Amino acid sequence: MRKVRYFKRHRMELELRHPRPPAELPEGCYWMPWSGQLLDMHAQVLCACFAGETDSEVFPCLANLNGCRDLMTAIANRAGFCPGGTWLVANKDCCIGTVQGLLDDSGFGGIQNLGVVANCRGAGIGRALLLKALEGFEATGVKRAFLEVTAANTTAVRMYRWLGFRSSKTIYREVEVKPPVPDYVGVGI
């Protein structure tokens, strides 16, 4: 029998006509704008941000590097890809955060895969990535932005609400539960 698990997600929207704080990074961090040459780096950072997190259960492609590469390739090749809404954040050691922007058929800007590596969370990098992506949408004439977030990610939901995003719809995403793979390969004699 097929087992499934349901994840509650919020679609949240924001009118871009309201003023927002600037996209400021903590000291020692810097912006890396989109370039096709950075596709693999985006994939690596996505994997570092999401592997082992709840969202990798909701979207299994986020659980491994090959899935993240396939996802980044699909995003970058979409007709609505928004380079101005797609950023990496780096520090002196490595890249530590990512976000991608897409424009939908309604002309809304869609925030995709906003992530910060675990040991850099809580420093305002996620908020800065979100604000930078919104600036990119606004520069292309977009008037409204949206995103989806897993409801259990209360820190992210709180940040989005603080910046003015409001829930417009609740979605339940069905995910098939795969049986665990045993740690052993065979039985010893």
Backbone torsions as a table, in degrees:
resi	resn	phi	psi	omega
1	MET	NA	138.3	-179.2
2	ARG	-75.7	127.0	176.8
3	LYS	-104.7	137.9	178.6
4	VAL	-129.2	156.9	175.1
5	ARG	-128.0	142.6	-179.2
6	TYR	-109.2	133.8	177.0
7	PHE	-113.7	126.0	178.0
8	LYS	-80.5	129.2	179.2
9	ARG	-131.0	150.3	177.5
10	HIS	-109.4	133.9	164.2
11	ARG	-91.8	125.1	-178.2
12	MET	-121.6	144.1	-177.0
13	GLU	-130.5	156.8	-178.8
14	LEU	-145.2	129.5	170.9
15	GLU	-75.3	131.2	-176.2
16	LEU	-86.0	0.5	-179.2
17	ARG	-75.8	-17.7	-179.2
18	HIS	-81.5	143.1	178.5
19	PRO	-65.8	148.3	178.8
20	ARG	-131.8	159.8	174.9
21	PRO	-66.7	160.0	177.5
22	PRO	-70.2	157.6	178.0
23	ALA	-84.3	90.9	-177.1
24	GLU	-110.3	133.8	179.5
25	LEU	-96.3	154.2	173.9
26	PRO	-63.0	157.3	178.7
27	GLU	-56.4	137.6	179.5
28	GLY	92.8	-6.5	178.6
29	CYS	-107.8	154.2	178.5
30	TYR	-146.5	160.6	-178.0
31	TRP	-85.8	143.7	170.1
32	MET	-126.4	106.7	-178.9
33	PRO	-69.0	163.9	-178.7
34	TRP	-59.7	139.1	169.2
35	SER	-151.3	140.5	177.2
36	GLY	-56.8	-27.1	178.5
37	GLN	-69.4	-15.2	-179.7
38	LEU	-97.8	5.8	-178.3
39	LEU	-54.7	-47.5	-178.2
40	ASP	-66.4	-35.3	177.8
41	MET	-65.2	-41.5	175.5
42	HIS	-57.7	-44.4	-179.6
43	ALA	-61.9	-42.8	179.6
44	GLN	-63.3	-42.6	-179.5
45	VAL	-68.8	-40.5	175.7
46	LEU	-54.8	-47.7	-178.7
47	CYS	-62.5	-44.1	179.6
48	ALA	-63.5	-33.7	-178.7
49	CYS	-77.8	-37.1	-167.8
50	PHE	-110.2	-21.8	-179.1
51	ALA	-59.6	128.6	-179.4
52	GLY	85.1	-4.7	178.7
53	GLU	-95.3	164.7	-179.7
54	THR	-55.5	-40.0	-177.8
55	ASP	-63.7	-21.8	175.7
56	SER	-76.6	-17.1	170.7
57	GLU	-78.6	-40.3	-179.1
58	VAL	-69.1	-41.1	179.9
59	PHE	-126.3	89.4	-173.5
60	PRO	-56.1	-22.5	178.3
61	CYS	-62.3	-23.9	-179.8
62	LEU	-78.0	-5.4	-174.9
63	ALA	-84.2	-12.9	-177.1
64	ASN	-147.4	160.1	-174.5
65	LEU	-63.6	-41.3	179.5
66	ASN	-62.9	-40.8	177.3
67	GLY	-63.9	-39.2	179.0
68	CYS	-68.5	-36.4	176.2
69	ARG	-64.2	-45.2	178.8
70	ASP	-60.9	-42.8	179.4
71	LEU	-62.5	-47.6	180.0
72	MET	-62.5	-39.3	177.6
73	THR	-62.4	-44.5	179.2
74	ALA	-63.2	-42.4	179.9
75	ILE	-63.8	-48.8	-176.4
76	ALA	-65.2	-24.6	-178.6
77	ASN	-95.6	-2.6	178.5
78	ARG	-70.9	147.0	179.6
79	ALA	-59.5	-32.3	-177.3
80	GLY	-93.6	14.0	-179.3
81	PHE	-59.8	134.7	-177.9
82	CYS	-116.2	95.4	179.9
83	PRO	-56.5	-35.4	-179.9
84	GLY	-69.7	-13.0	177.1
85	GLY	-105.0	11.9	-174.2
86	THR	-121.4	118.2	-171.9
87	TRP	-142.4	154.1	165.7
88	LEU	-115.5	151.0	169.6
89	VAL	-117.1	134.6	179.4
90	ALA	-128.8	160.6	168.1
91	ASN	-122.9	-170.0	-175.5
92	LYS	-64.1	-20.2	-175.9
93	ASP	-96.7	-39.8	-173.4
94	CYS	-170.2	178.5	173.8
95	CYS	-82.7	137.6	-172.2
96	ILE	-127.7	-3.1	180.0
97	GLY	-159.1	155.3	-177.9
98	THR	-150.7	153.7	171.1
99	VAL	-153.5	148.3	174.6
100	GLN	-125.4	149.5	179.1
101	GLY	-120.3	137.4	175.7
102	LEU	-130.9	147.9	173.7
103	LEU	-104.7	128.9	-179.2
104	ASP	-90.6	179.7	-176.9
105	ASP	-65.8	-20.5	178.4
106	SER	-87.2	-2.4	-178.0
107	GLY	83.9	14.2	175.6
108	PHE	-85.8	151.8	173.3
109	GLY	-93.5	127.6	-178.5
110	GLY	-106.6	119.2	175.0
111	ILE	-77.2	128.1	-178.7
112	GLN	-123.6	134.6	166.3
113	ASN	52.9	45.8	176.4
114	LEU	-71.3	121.4	-178.1
115	GLY	-147.6	148.3	176.0
116	VAL	-130.6	135.5	179.2
117	VAL	-60.3	147.1	-169.5
118	ALA	-54.2	-43.0	-174.9
119	ASN	-76.8	-0.9	178.2
120	CYS	-115.1	3.9	-179.9
121	ARG	-71.8	153.7	177.2
122	GLY	90.0	1.7	-178.5
123	ALA	-103.4	3.4	179.5
124	GLY	92.7	6.7	-178.1
125	ILE	-69.6	-42.1	178.1
126	GLY	-61.3	-44.2	177.8
127	ARG	-61.7	-43.3	179.5
128	ALA	-63.5	-41.7	177.1
129	LEU	-60.5	-45.2	179.0
130	LEU	-60.4	-48.0	-179.2
131	LEU	-63.4	-37.8	179.2
132	LYS	-66.1	-41.4	177.1
133	ALA	-63.3	-41.0	178.4
134	LEU	-63.6	-38.5	174.8
135	GLU	-59.7	-41.7	178.4
136	GLY	-62.9	-40.6	177.0
137	PHE	-63.4	-47.6	-178.0
138	GLU	-59.6	-38.5	179.7
139	ALA	-64.6	-23.0	177.9
140	THR	-94.5	3.3	177.7
141	GLY	93.8	5.2	179.5
142	VAL	-69.7	137.4	-177.5
143	LYS	-104.1	-14.7	-175.7
144	ARG	-145.8	140.6	178.6
145	ALA	-122.0	156.6	177.0
146	PHE	-143.0	164.1	174.2
147	LEU	-156.2	165.1	171.3
148	GLU	-120.9	142.8	-178.8
149	VAL	-141.4	139.6	175.5
150	THR	-68.4	127.5	-173.8
151	ALA	-57.5	-32.1	-179.5
152	ALA	-68.2	-15.7	178.3
153	ASN	-84.5	71.8	-172.4
154	THR	-64.7	-30.7	178.3
155	THR	-63.6	-45.2	179.2
156	ALA	-67.0	-44.5	179.7
157	VAL	-58.2	-43.7	179.2
158	ARG	-61.8	-43.4	179.0
159	MET	-63.0	-45.1	-179.1
160	TYR	-61.7	-42.2	178.7
161	ARG	-65.2	-40.7	179.3
162	TRP	-59.3	-34.4	179.5
163	LEU	-84.8	0.1	174.3
164	GLY	107.1	-3.4	176.6
165	PHE	-66.6	141.3	177.6
166	ARG	-126.3	143.5	178.9
167	SER	-66.4	131.0	177.7
168	SER	-113.7	-18.0	-178.6
169	LYS	-163.5	148.3	172.4
170	THR	-108.6	133.8	-176.7
171	ILE	-123.1	140.5	173.5
172	TYR	-112.7	115.2	-178.2
173	ARG	-95.6	124.4	179.9
174	GLU	-87.8	128.6	179.5
175	VAL	-128.9	128.9	177.8
176	GLU	-70.7	133.0	178.5
177	VAL	-91.0	120.7	179.8
178	LYS	-91.3	141.2	179.1
179	PRO	-65.2	147.5	-179.7
180	PRO	-65.3	147.4	177.4
181	VAL	-92.2	129.1	-179.8
182	PRO	-64.6	151.2	179.7
183	ASP	-73.3	-22.9	-176.8
184	TYR	-93.3	156.9	-179.9
185	VAL	-102.2	-40.3	-178.8
186	GLY	-146.5	-177.2	-179.3
187	VAL	-109.8	129.6	178.6
188	GLY	-79.1	157.5	-179.9
189	ILE	-104.1	NA	NA
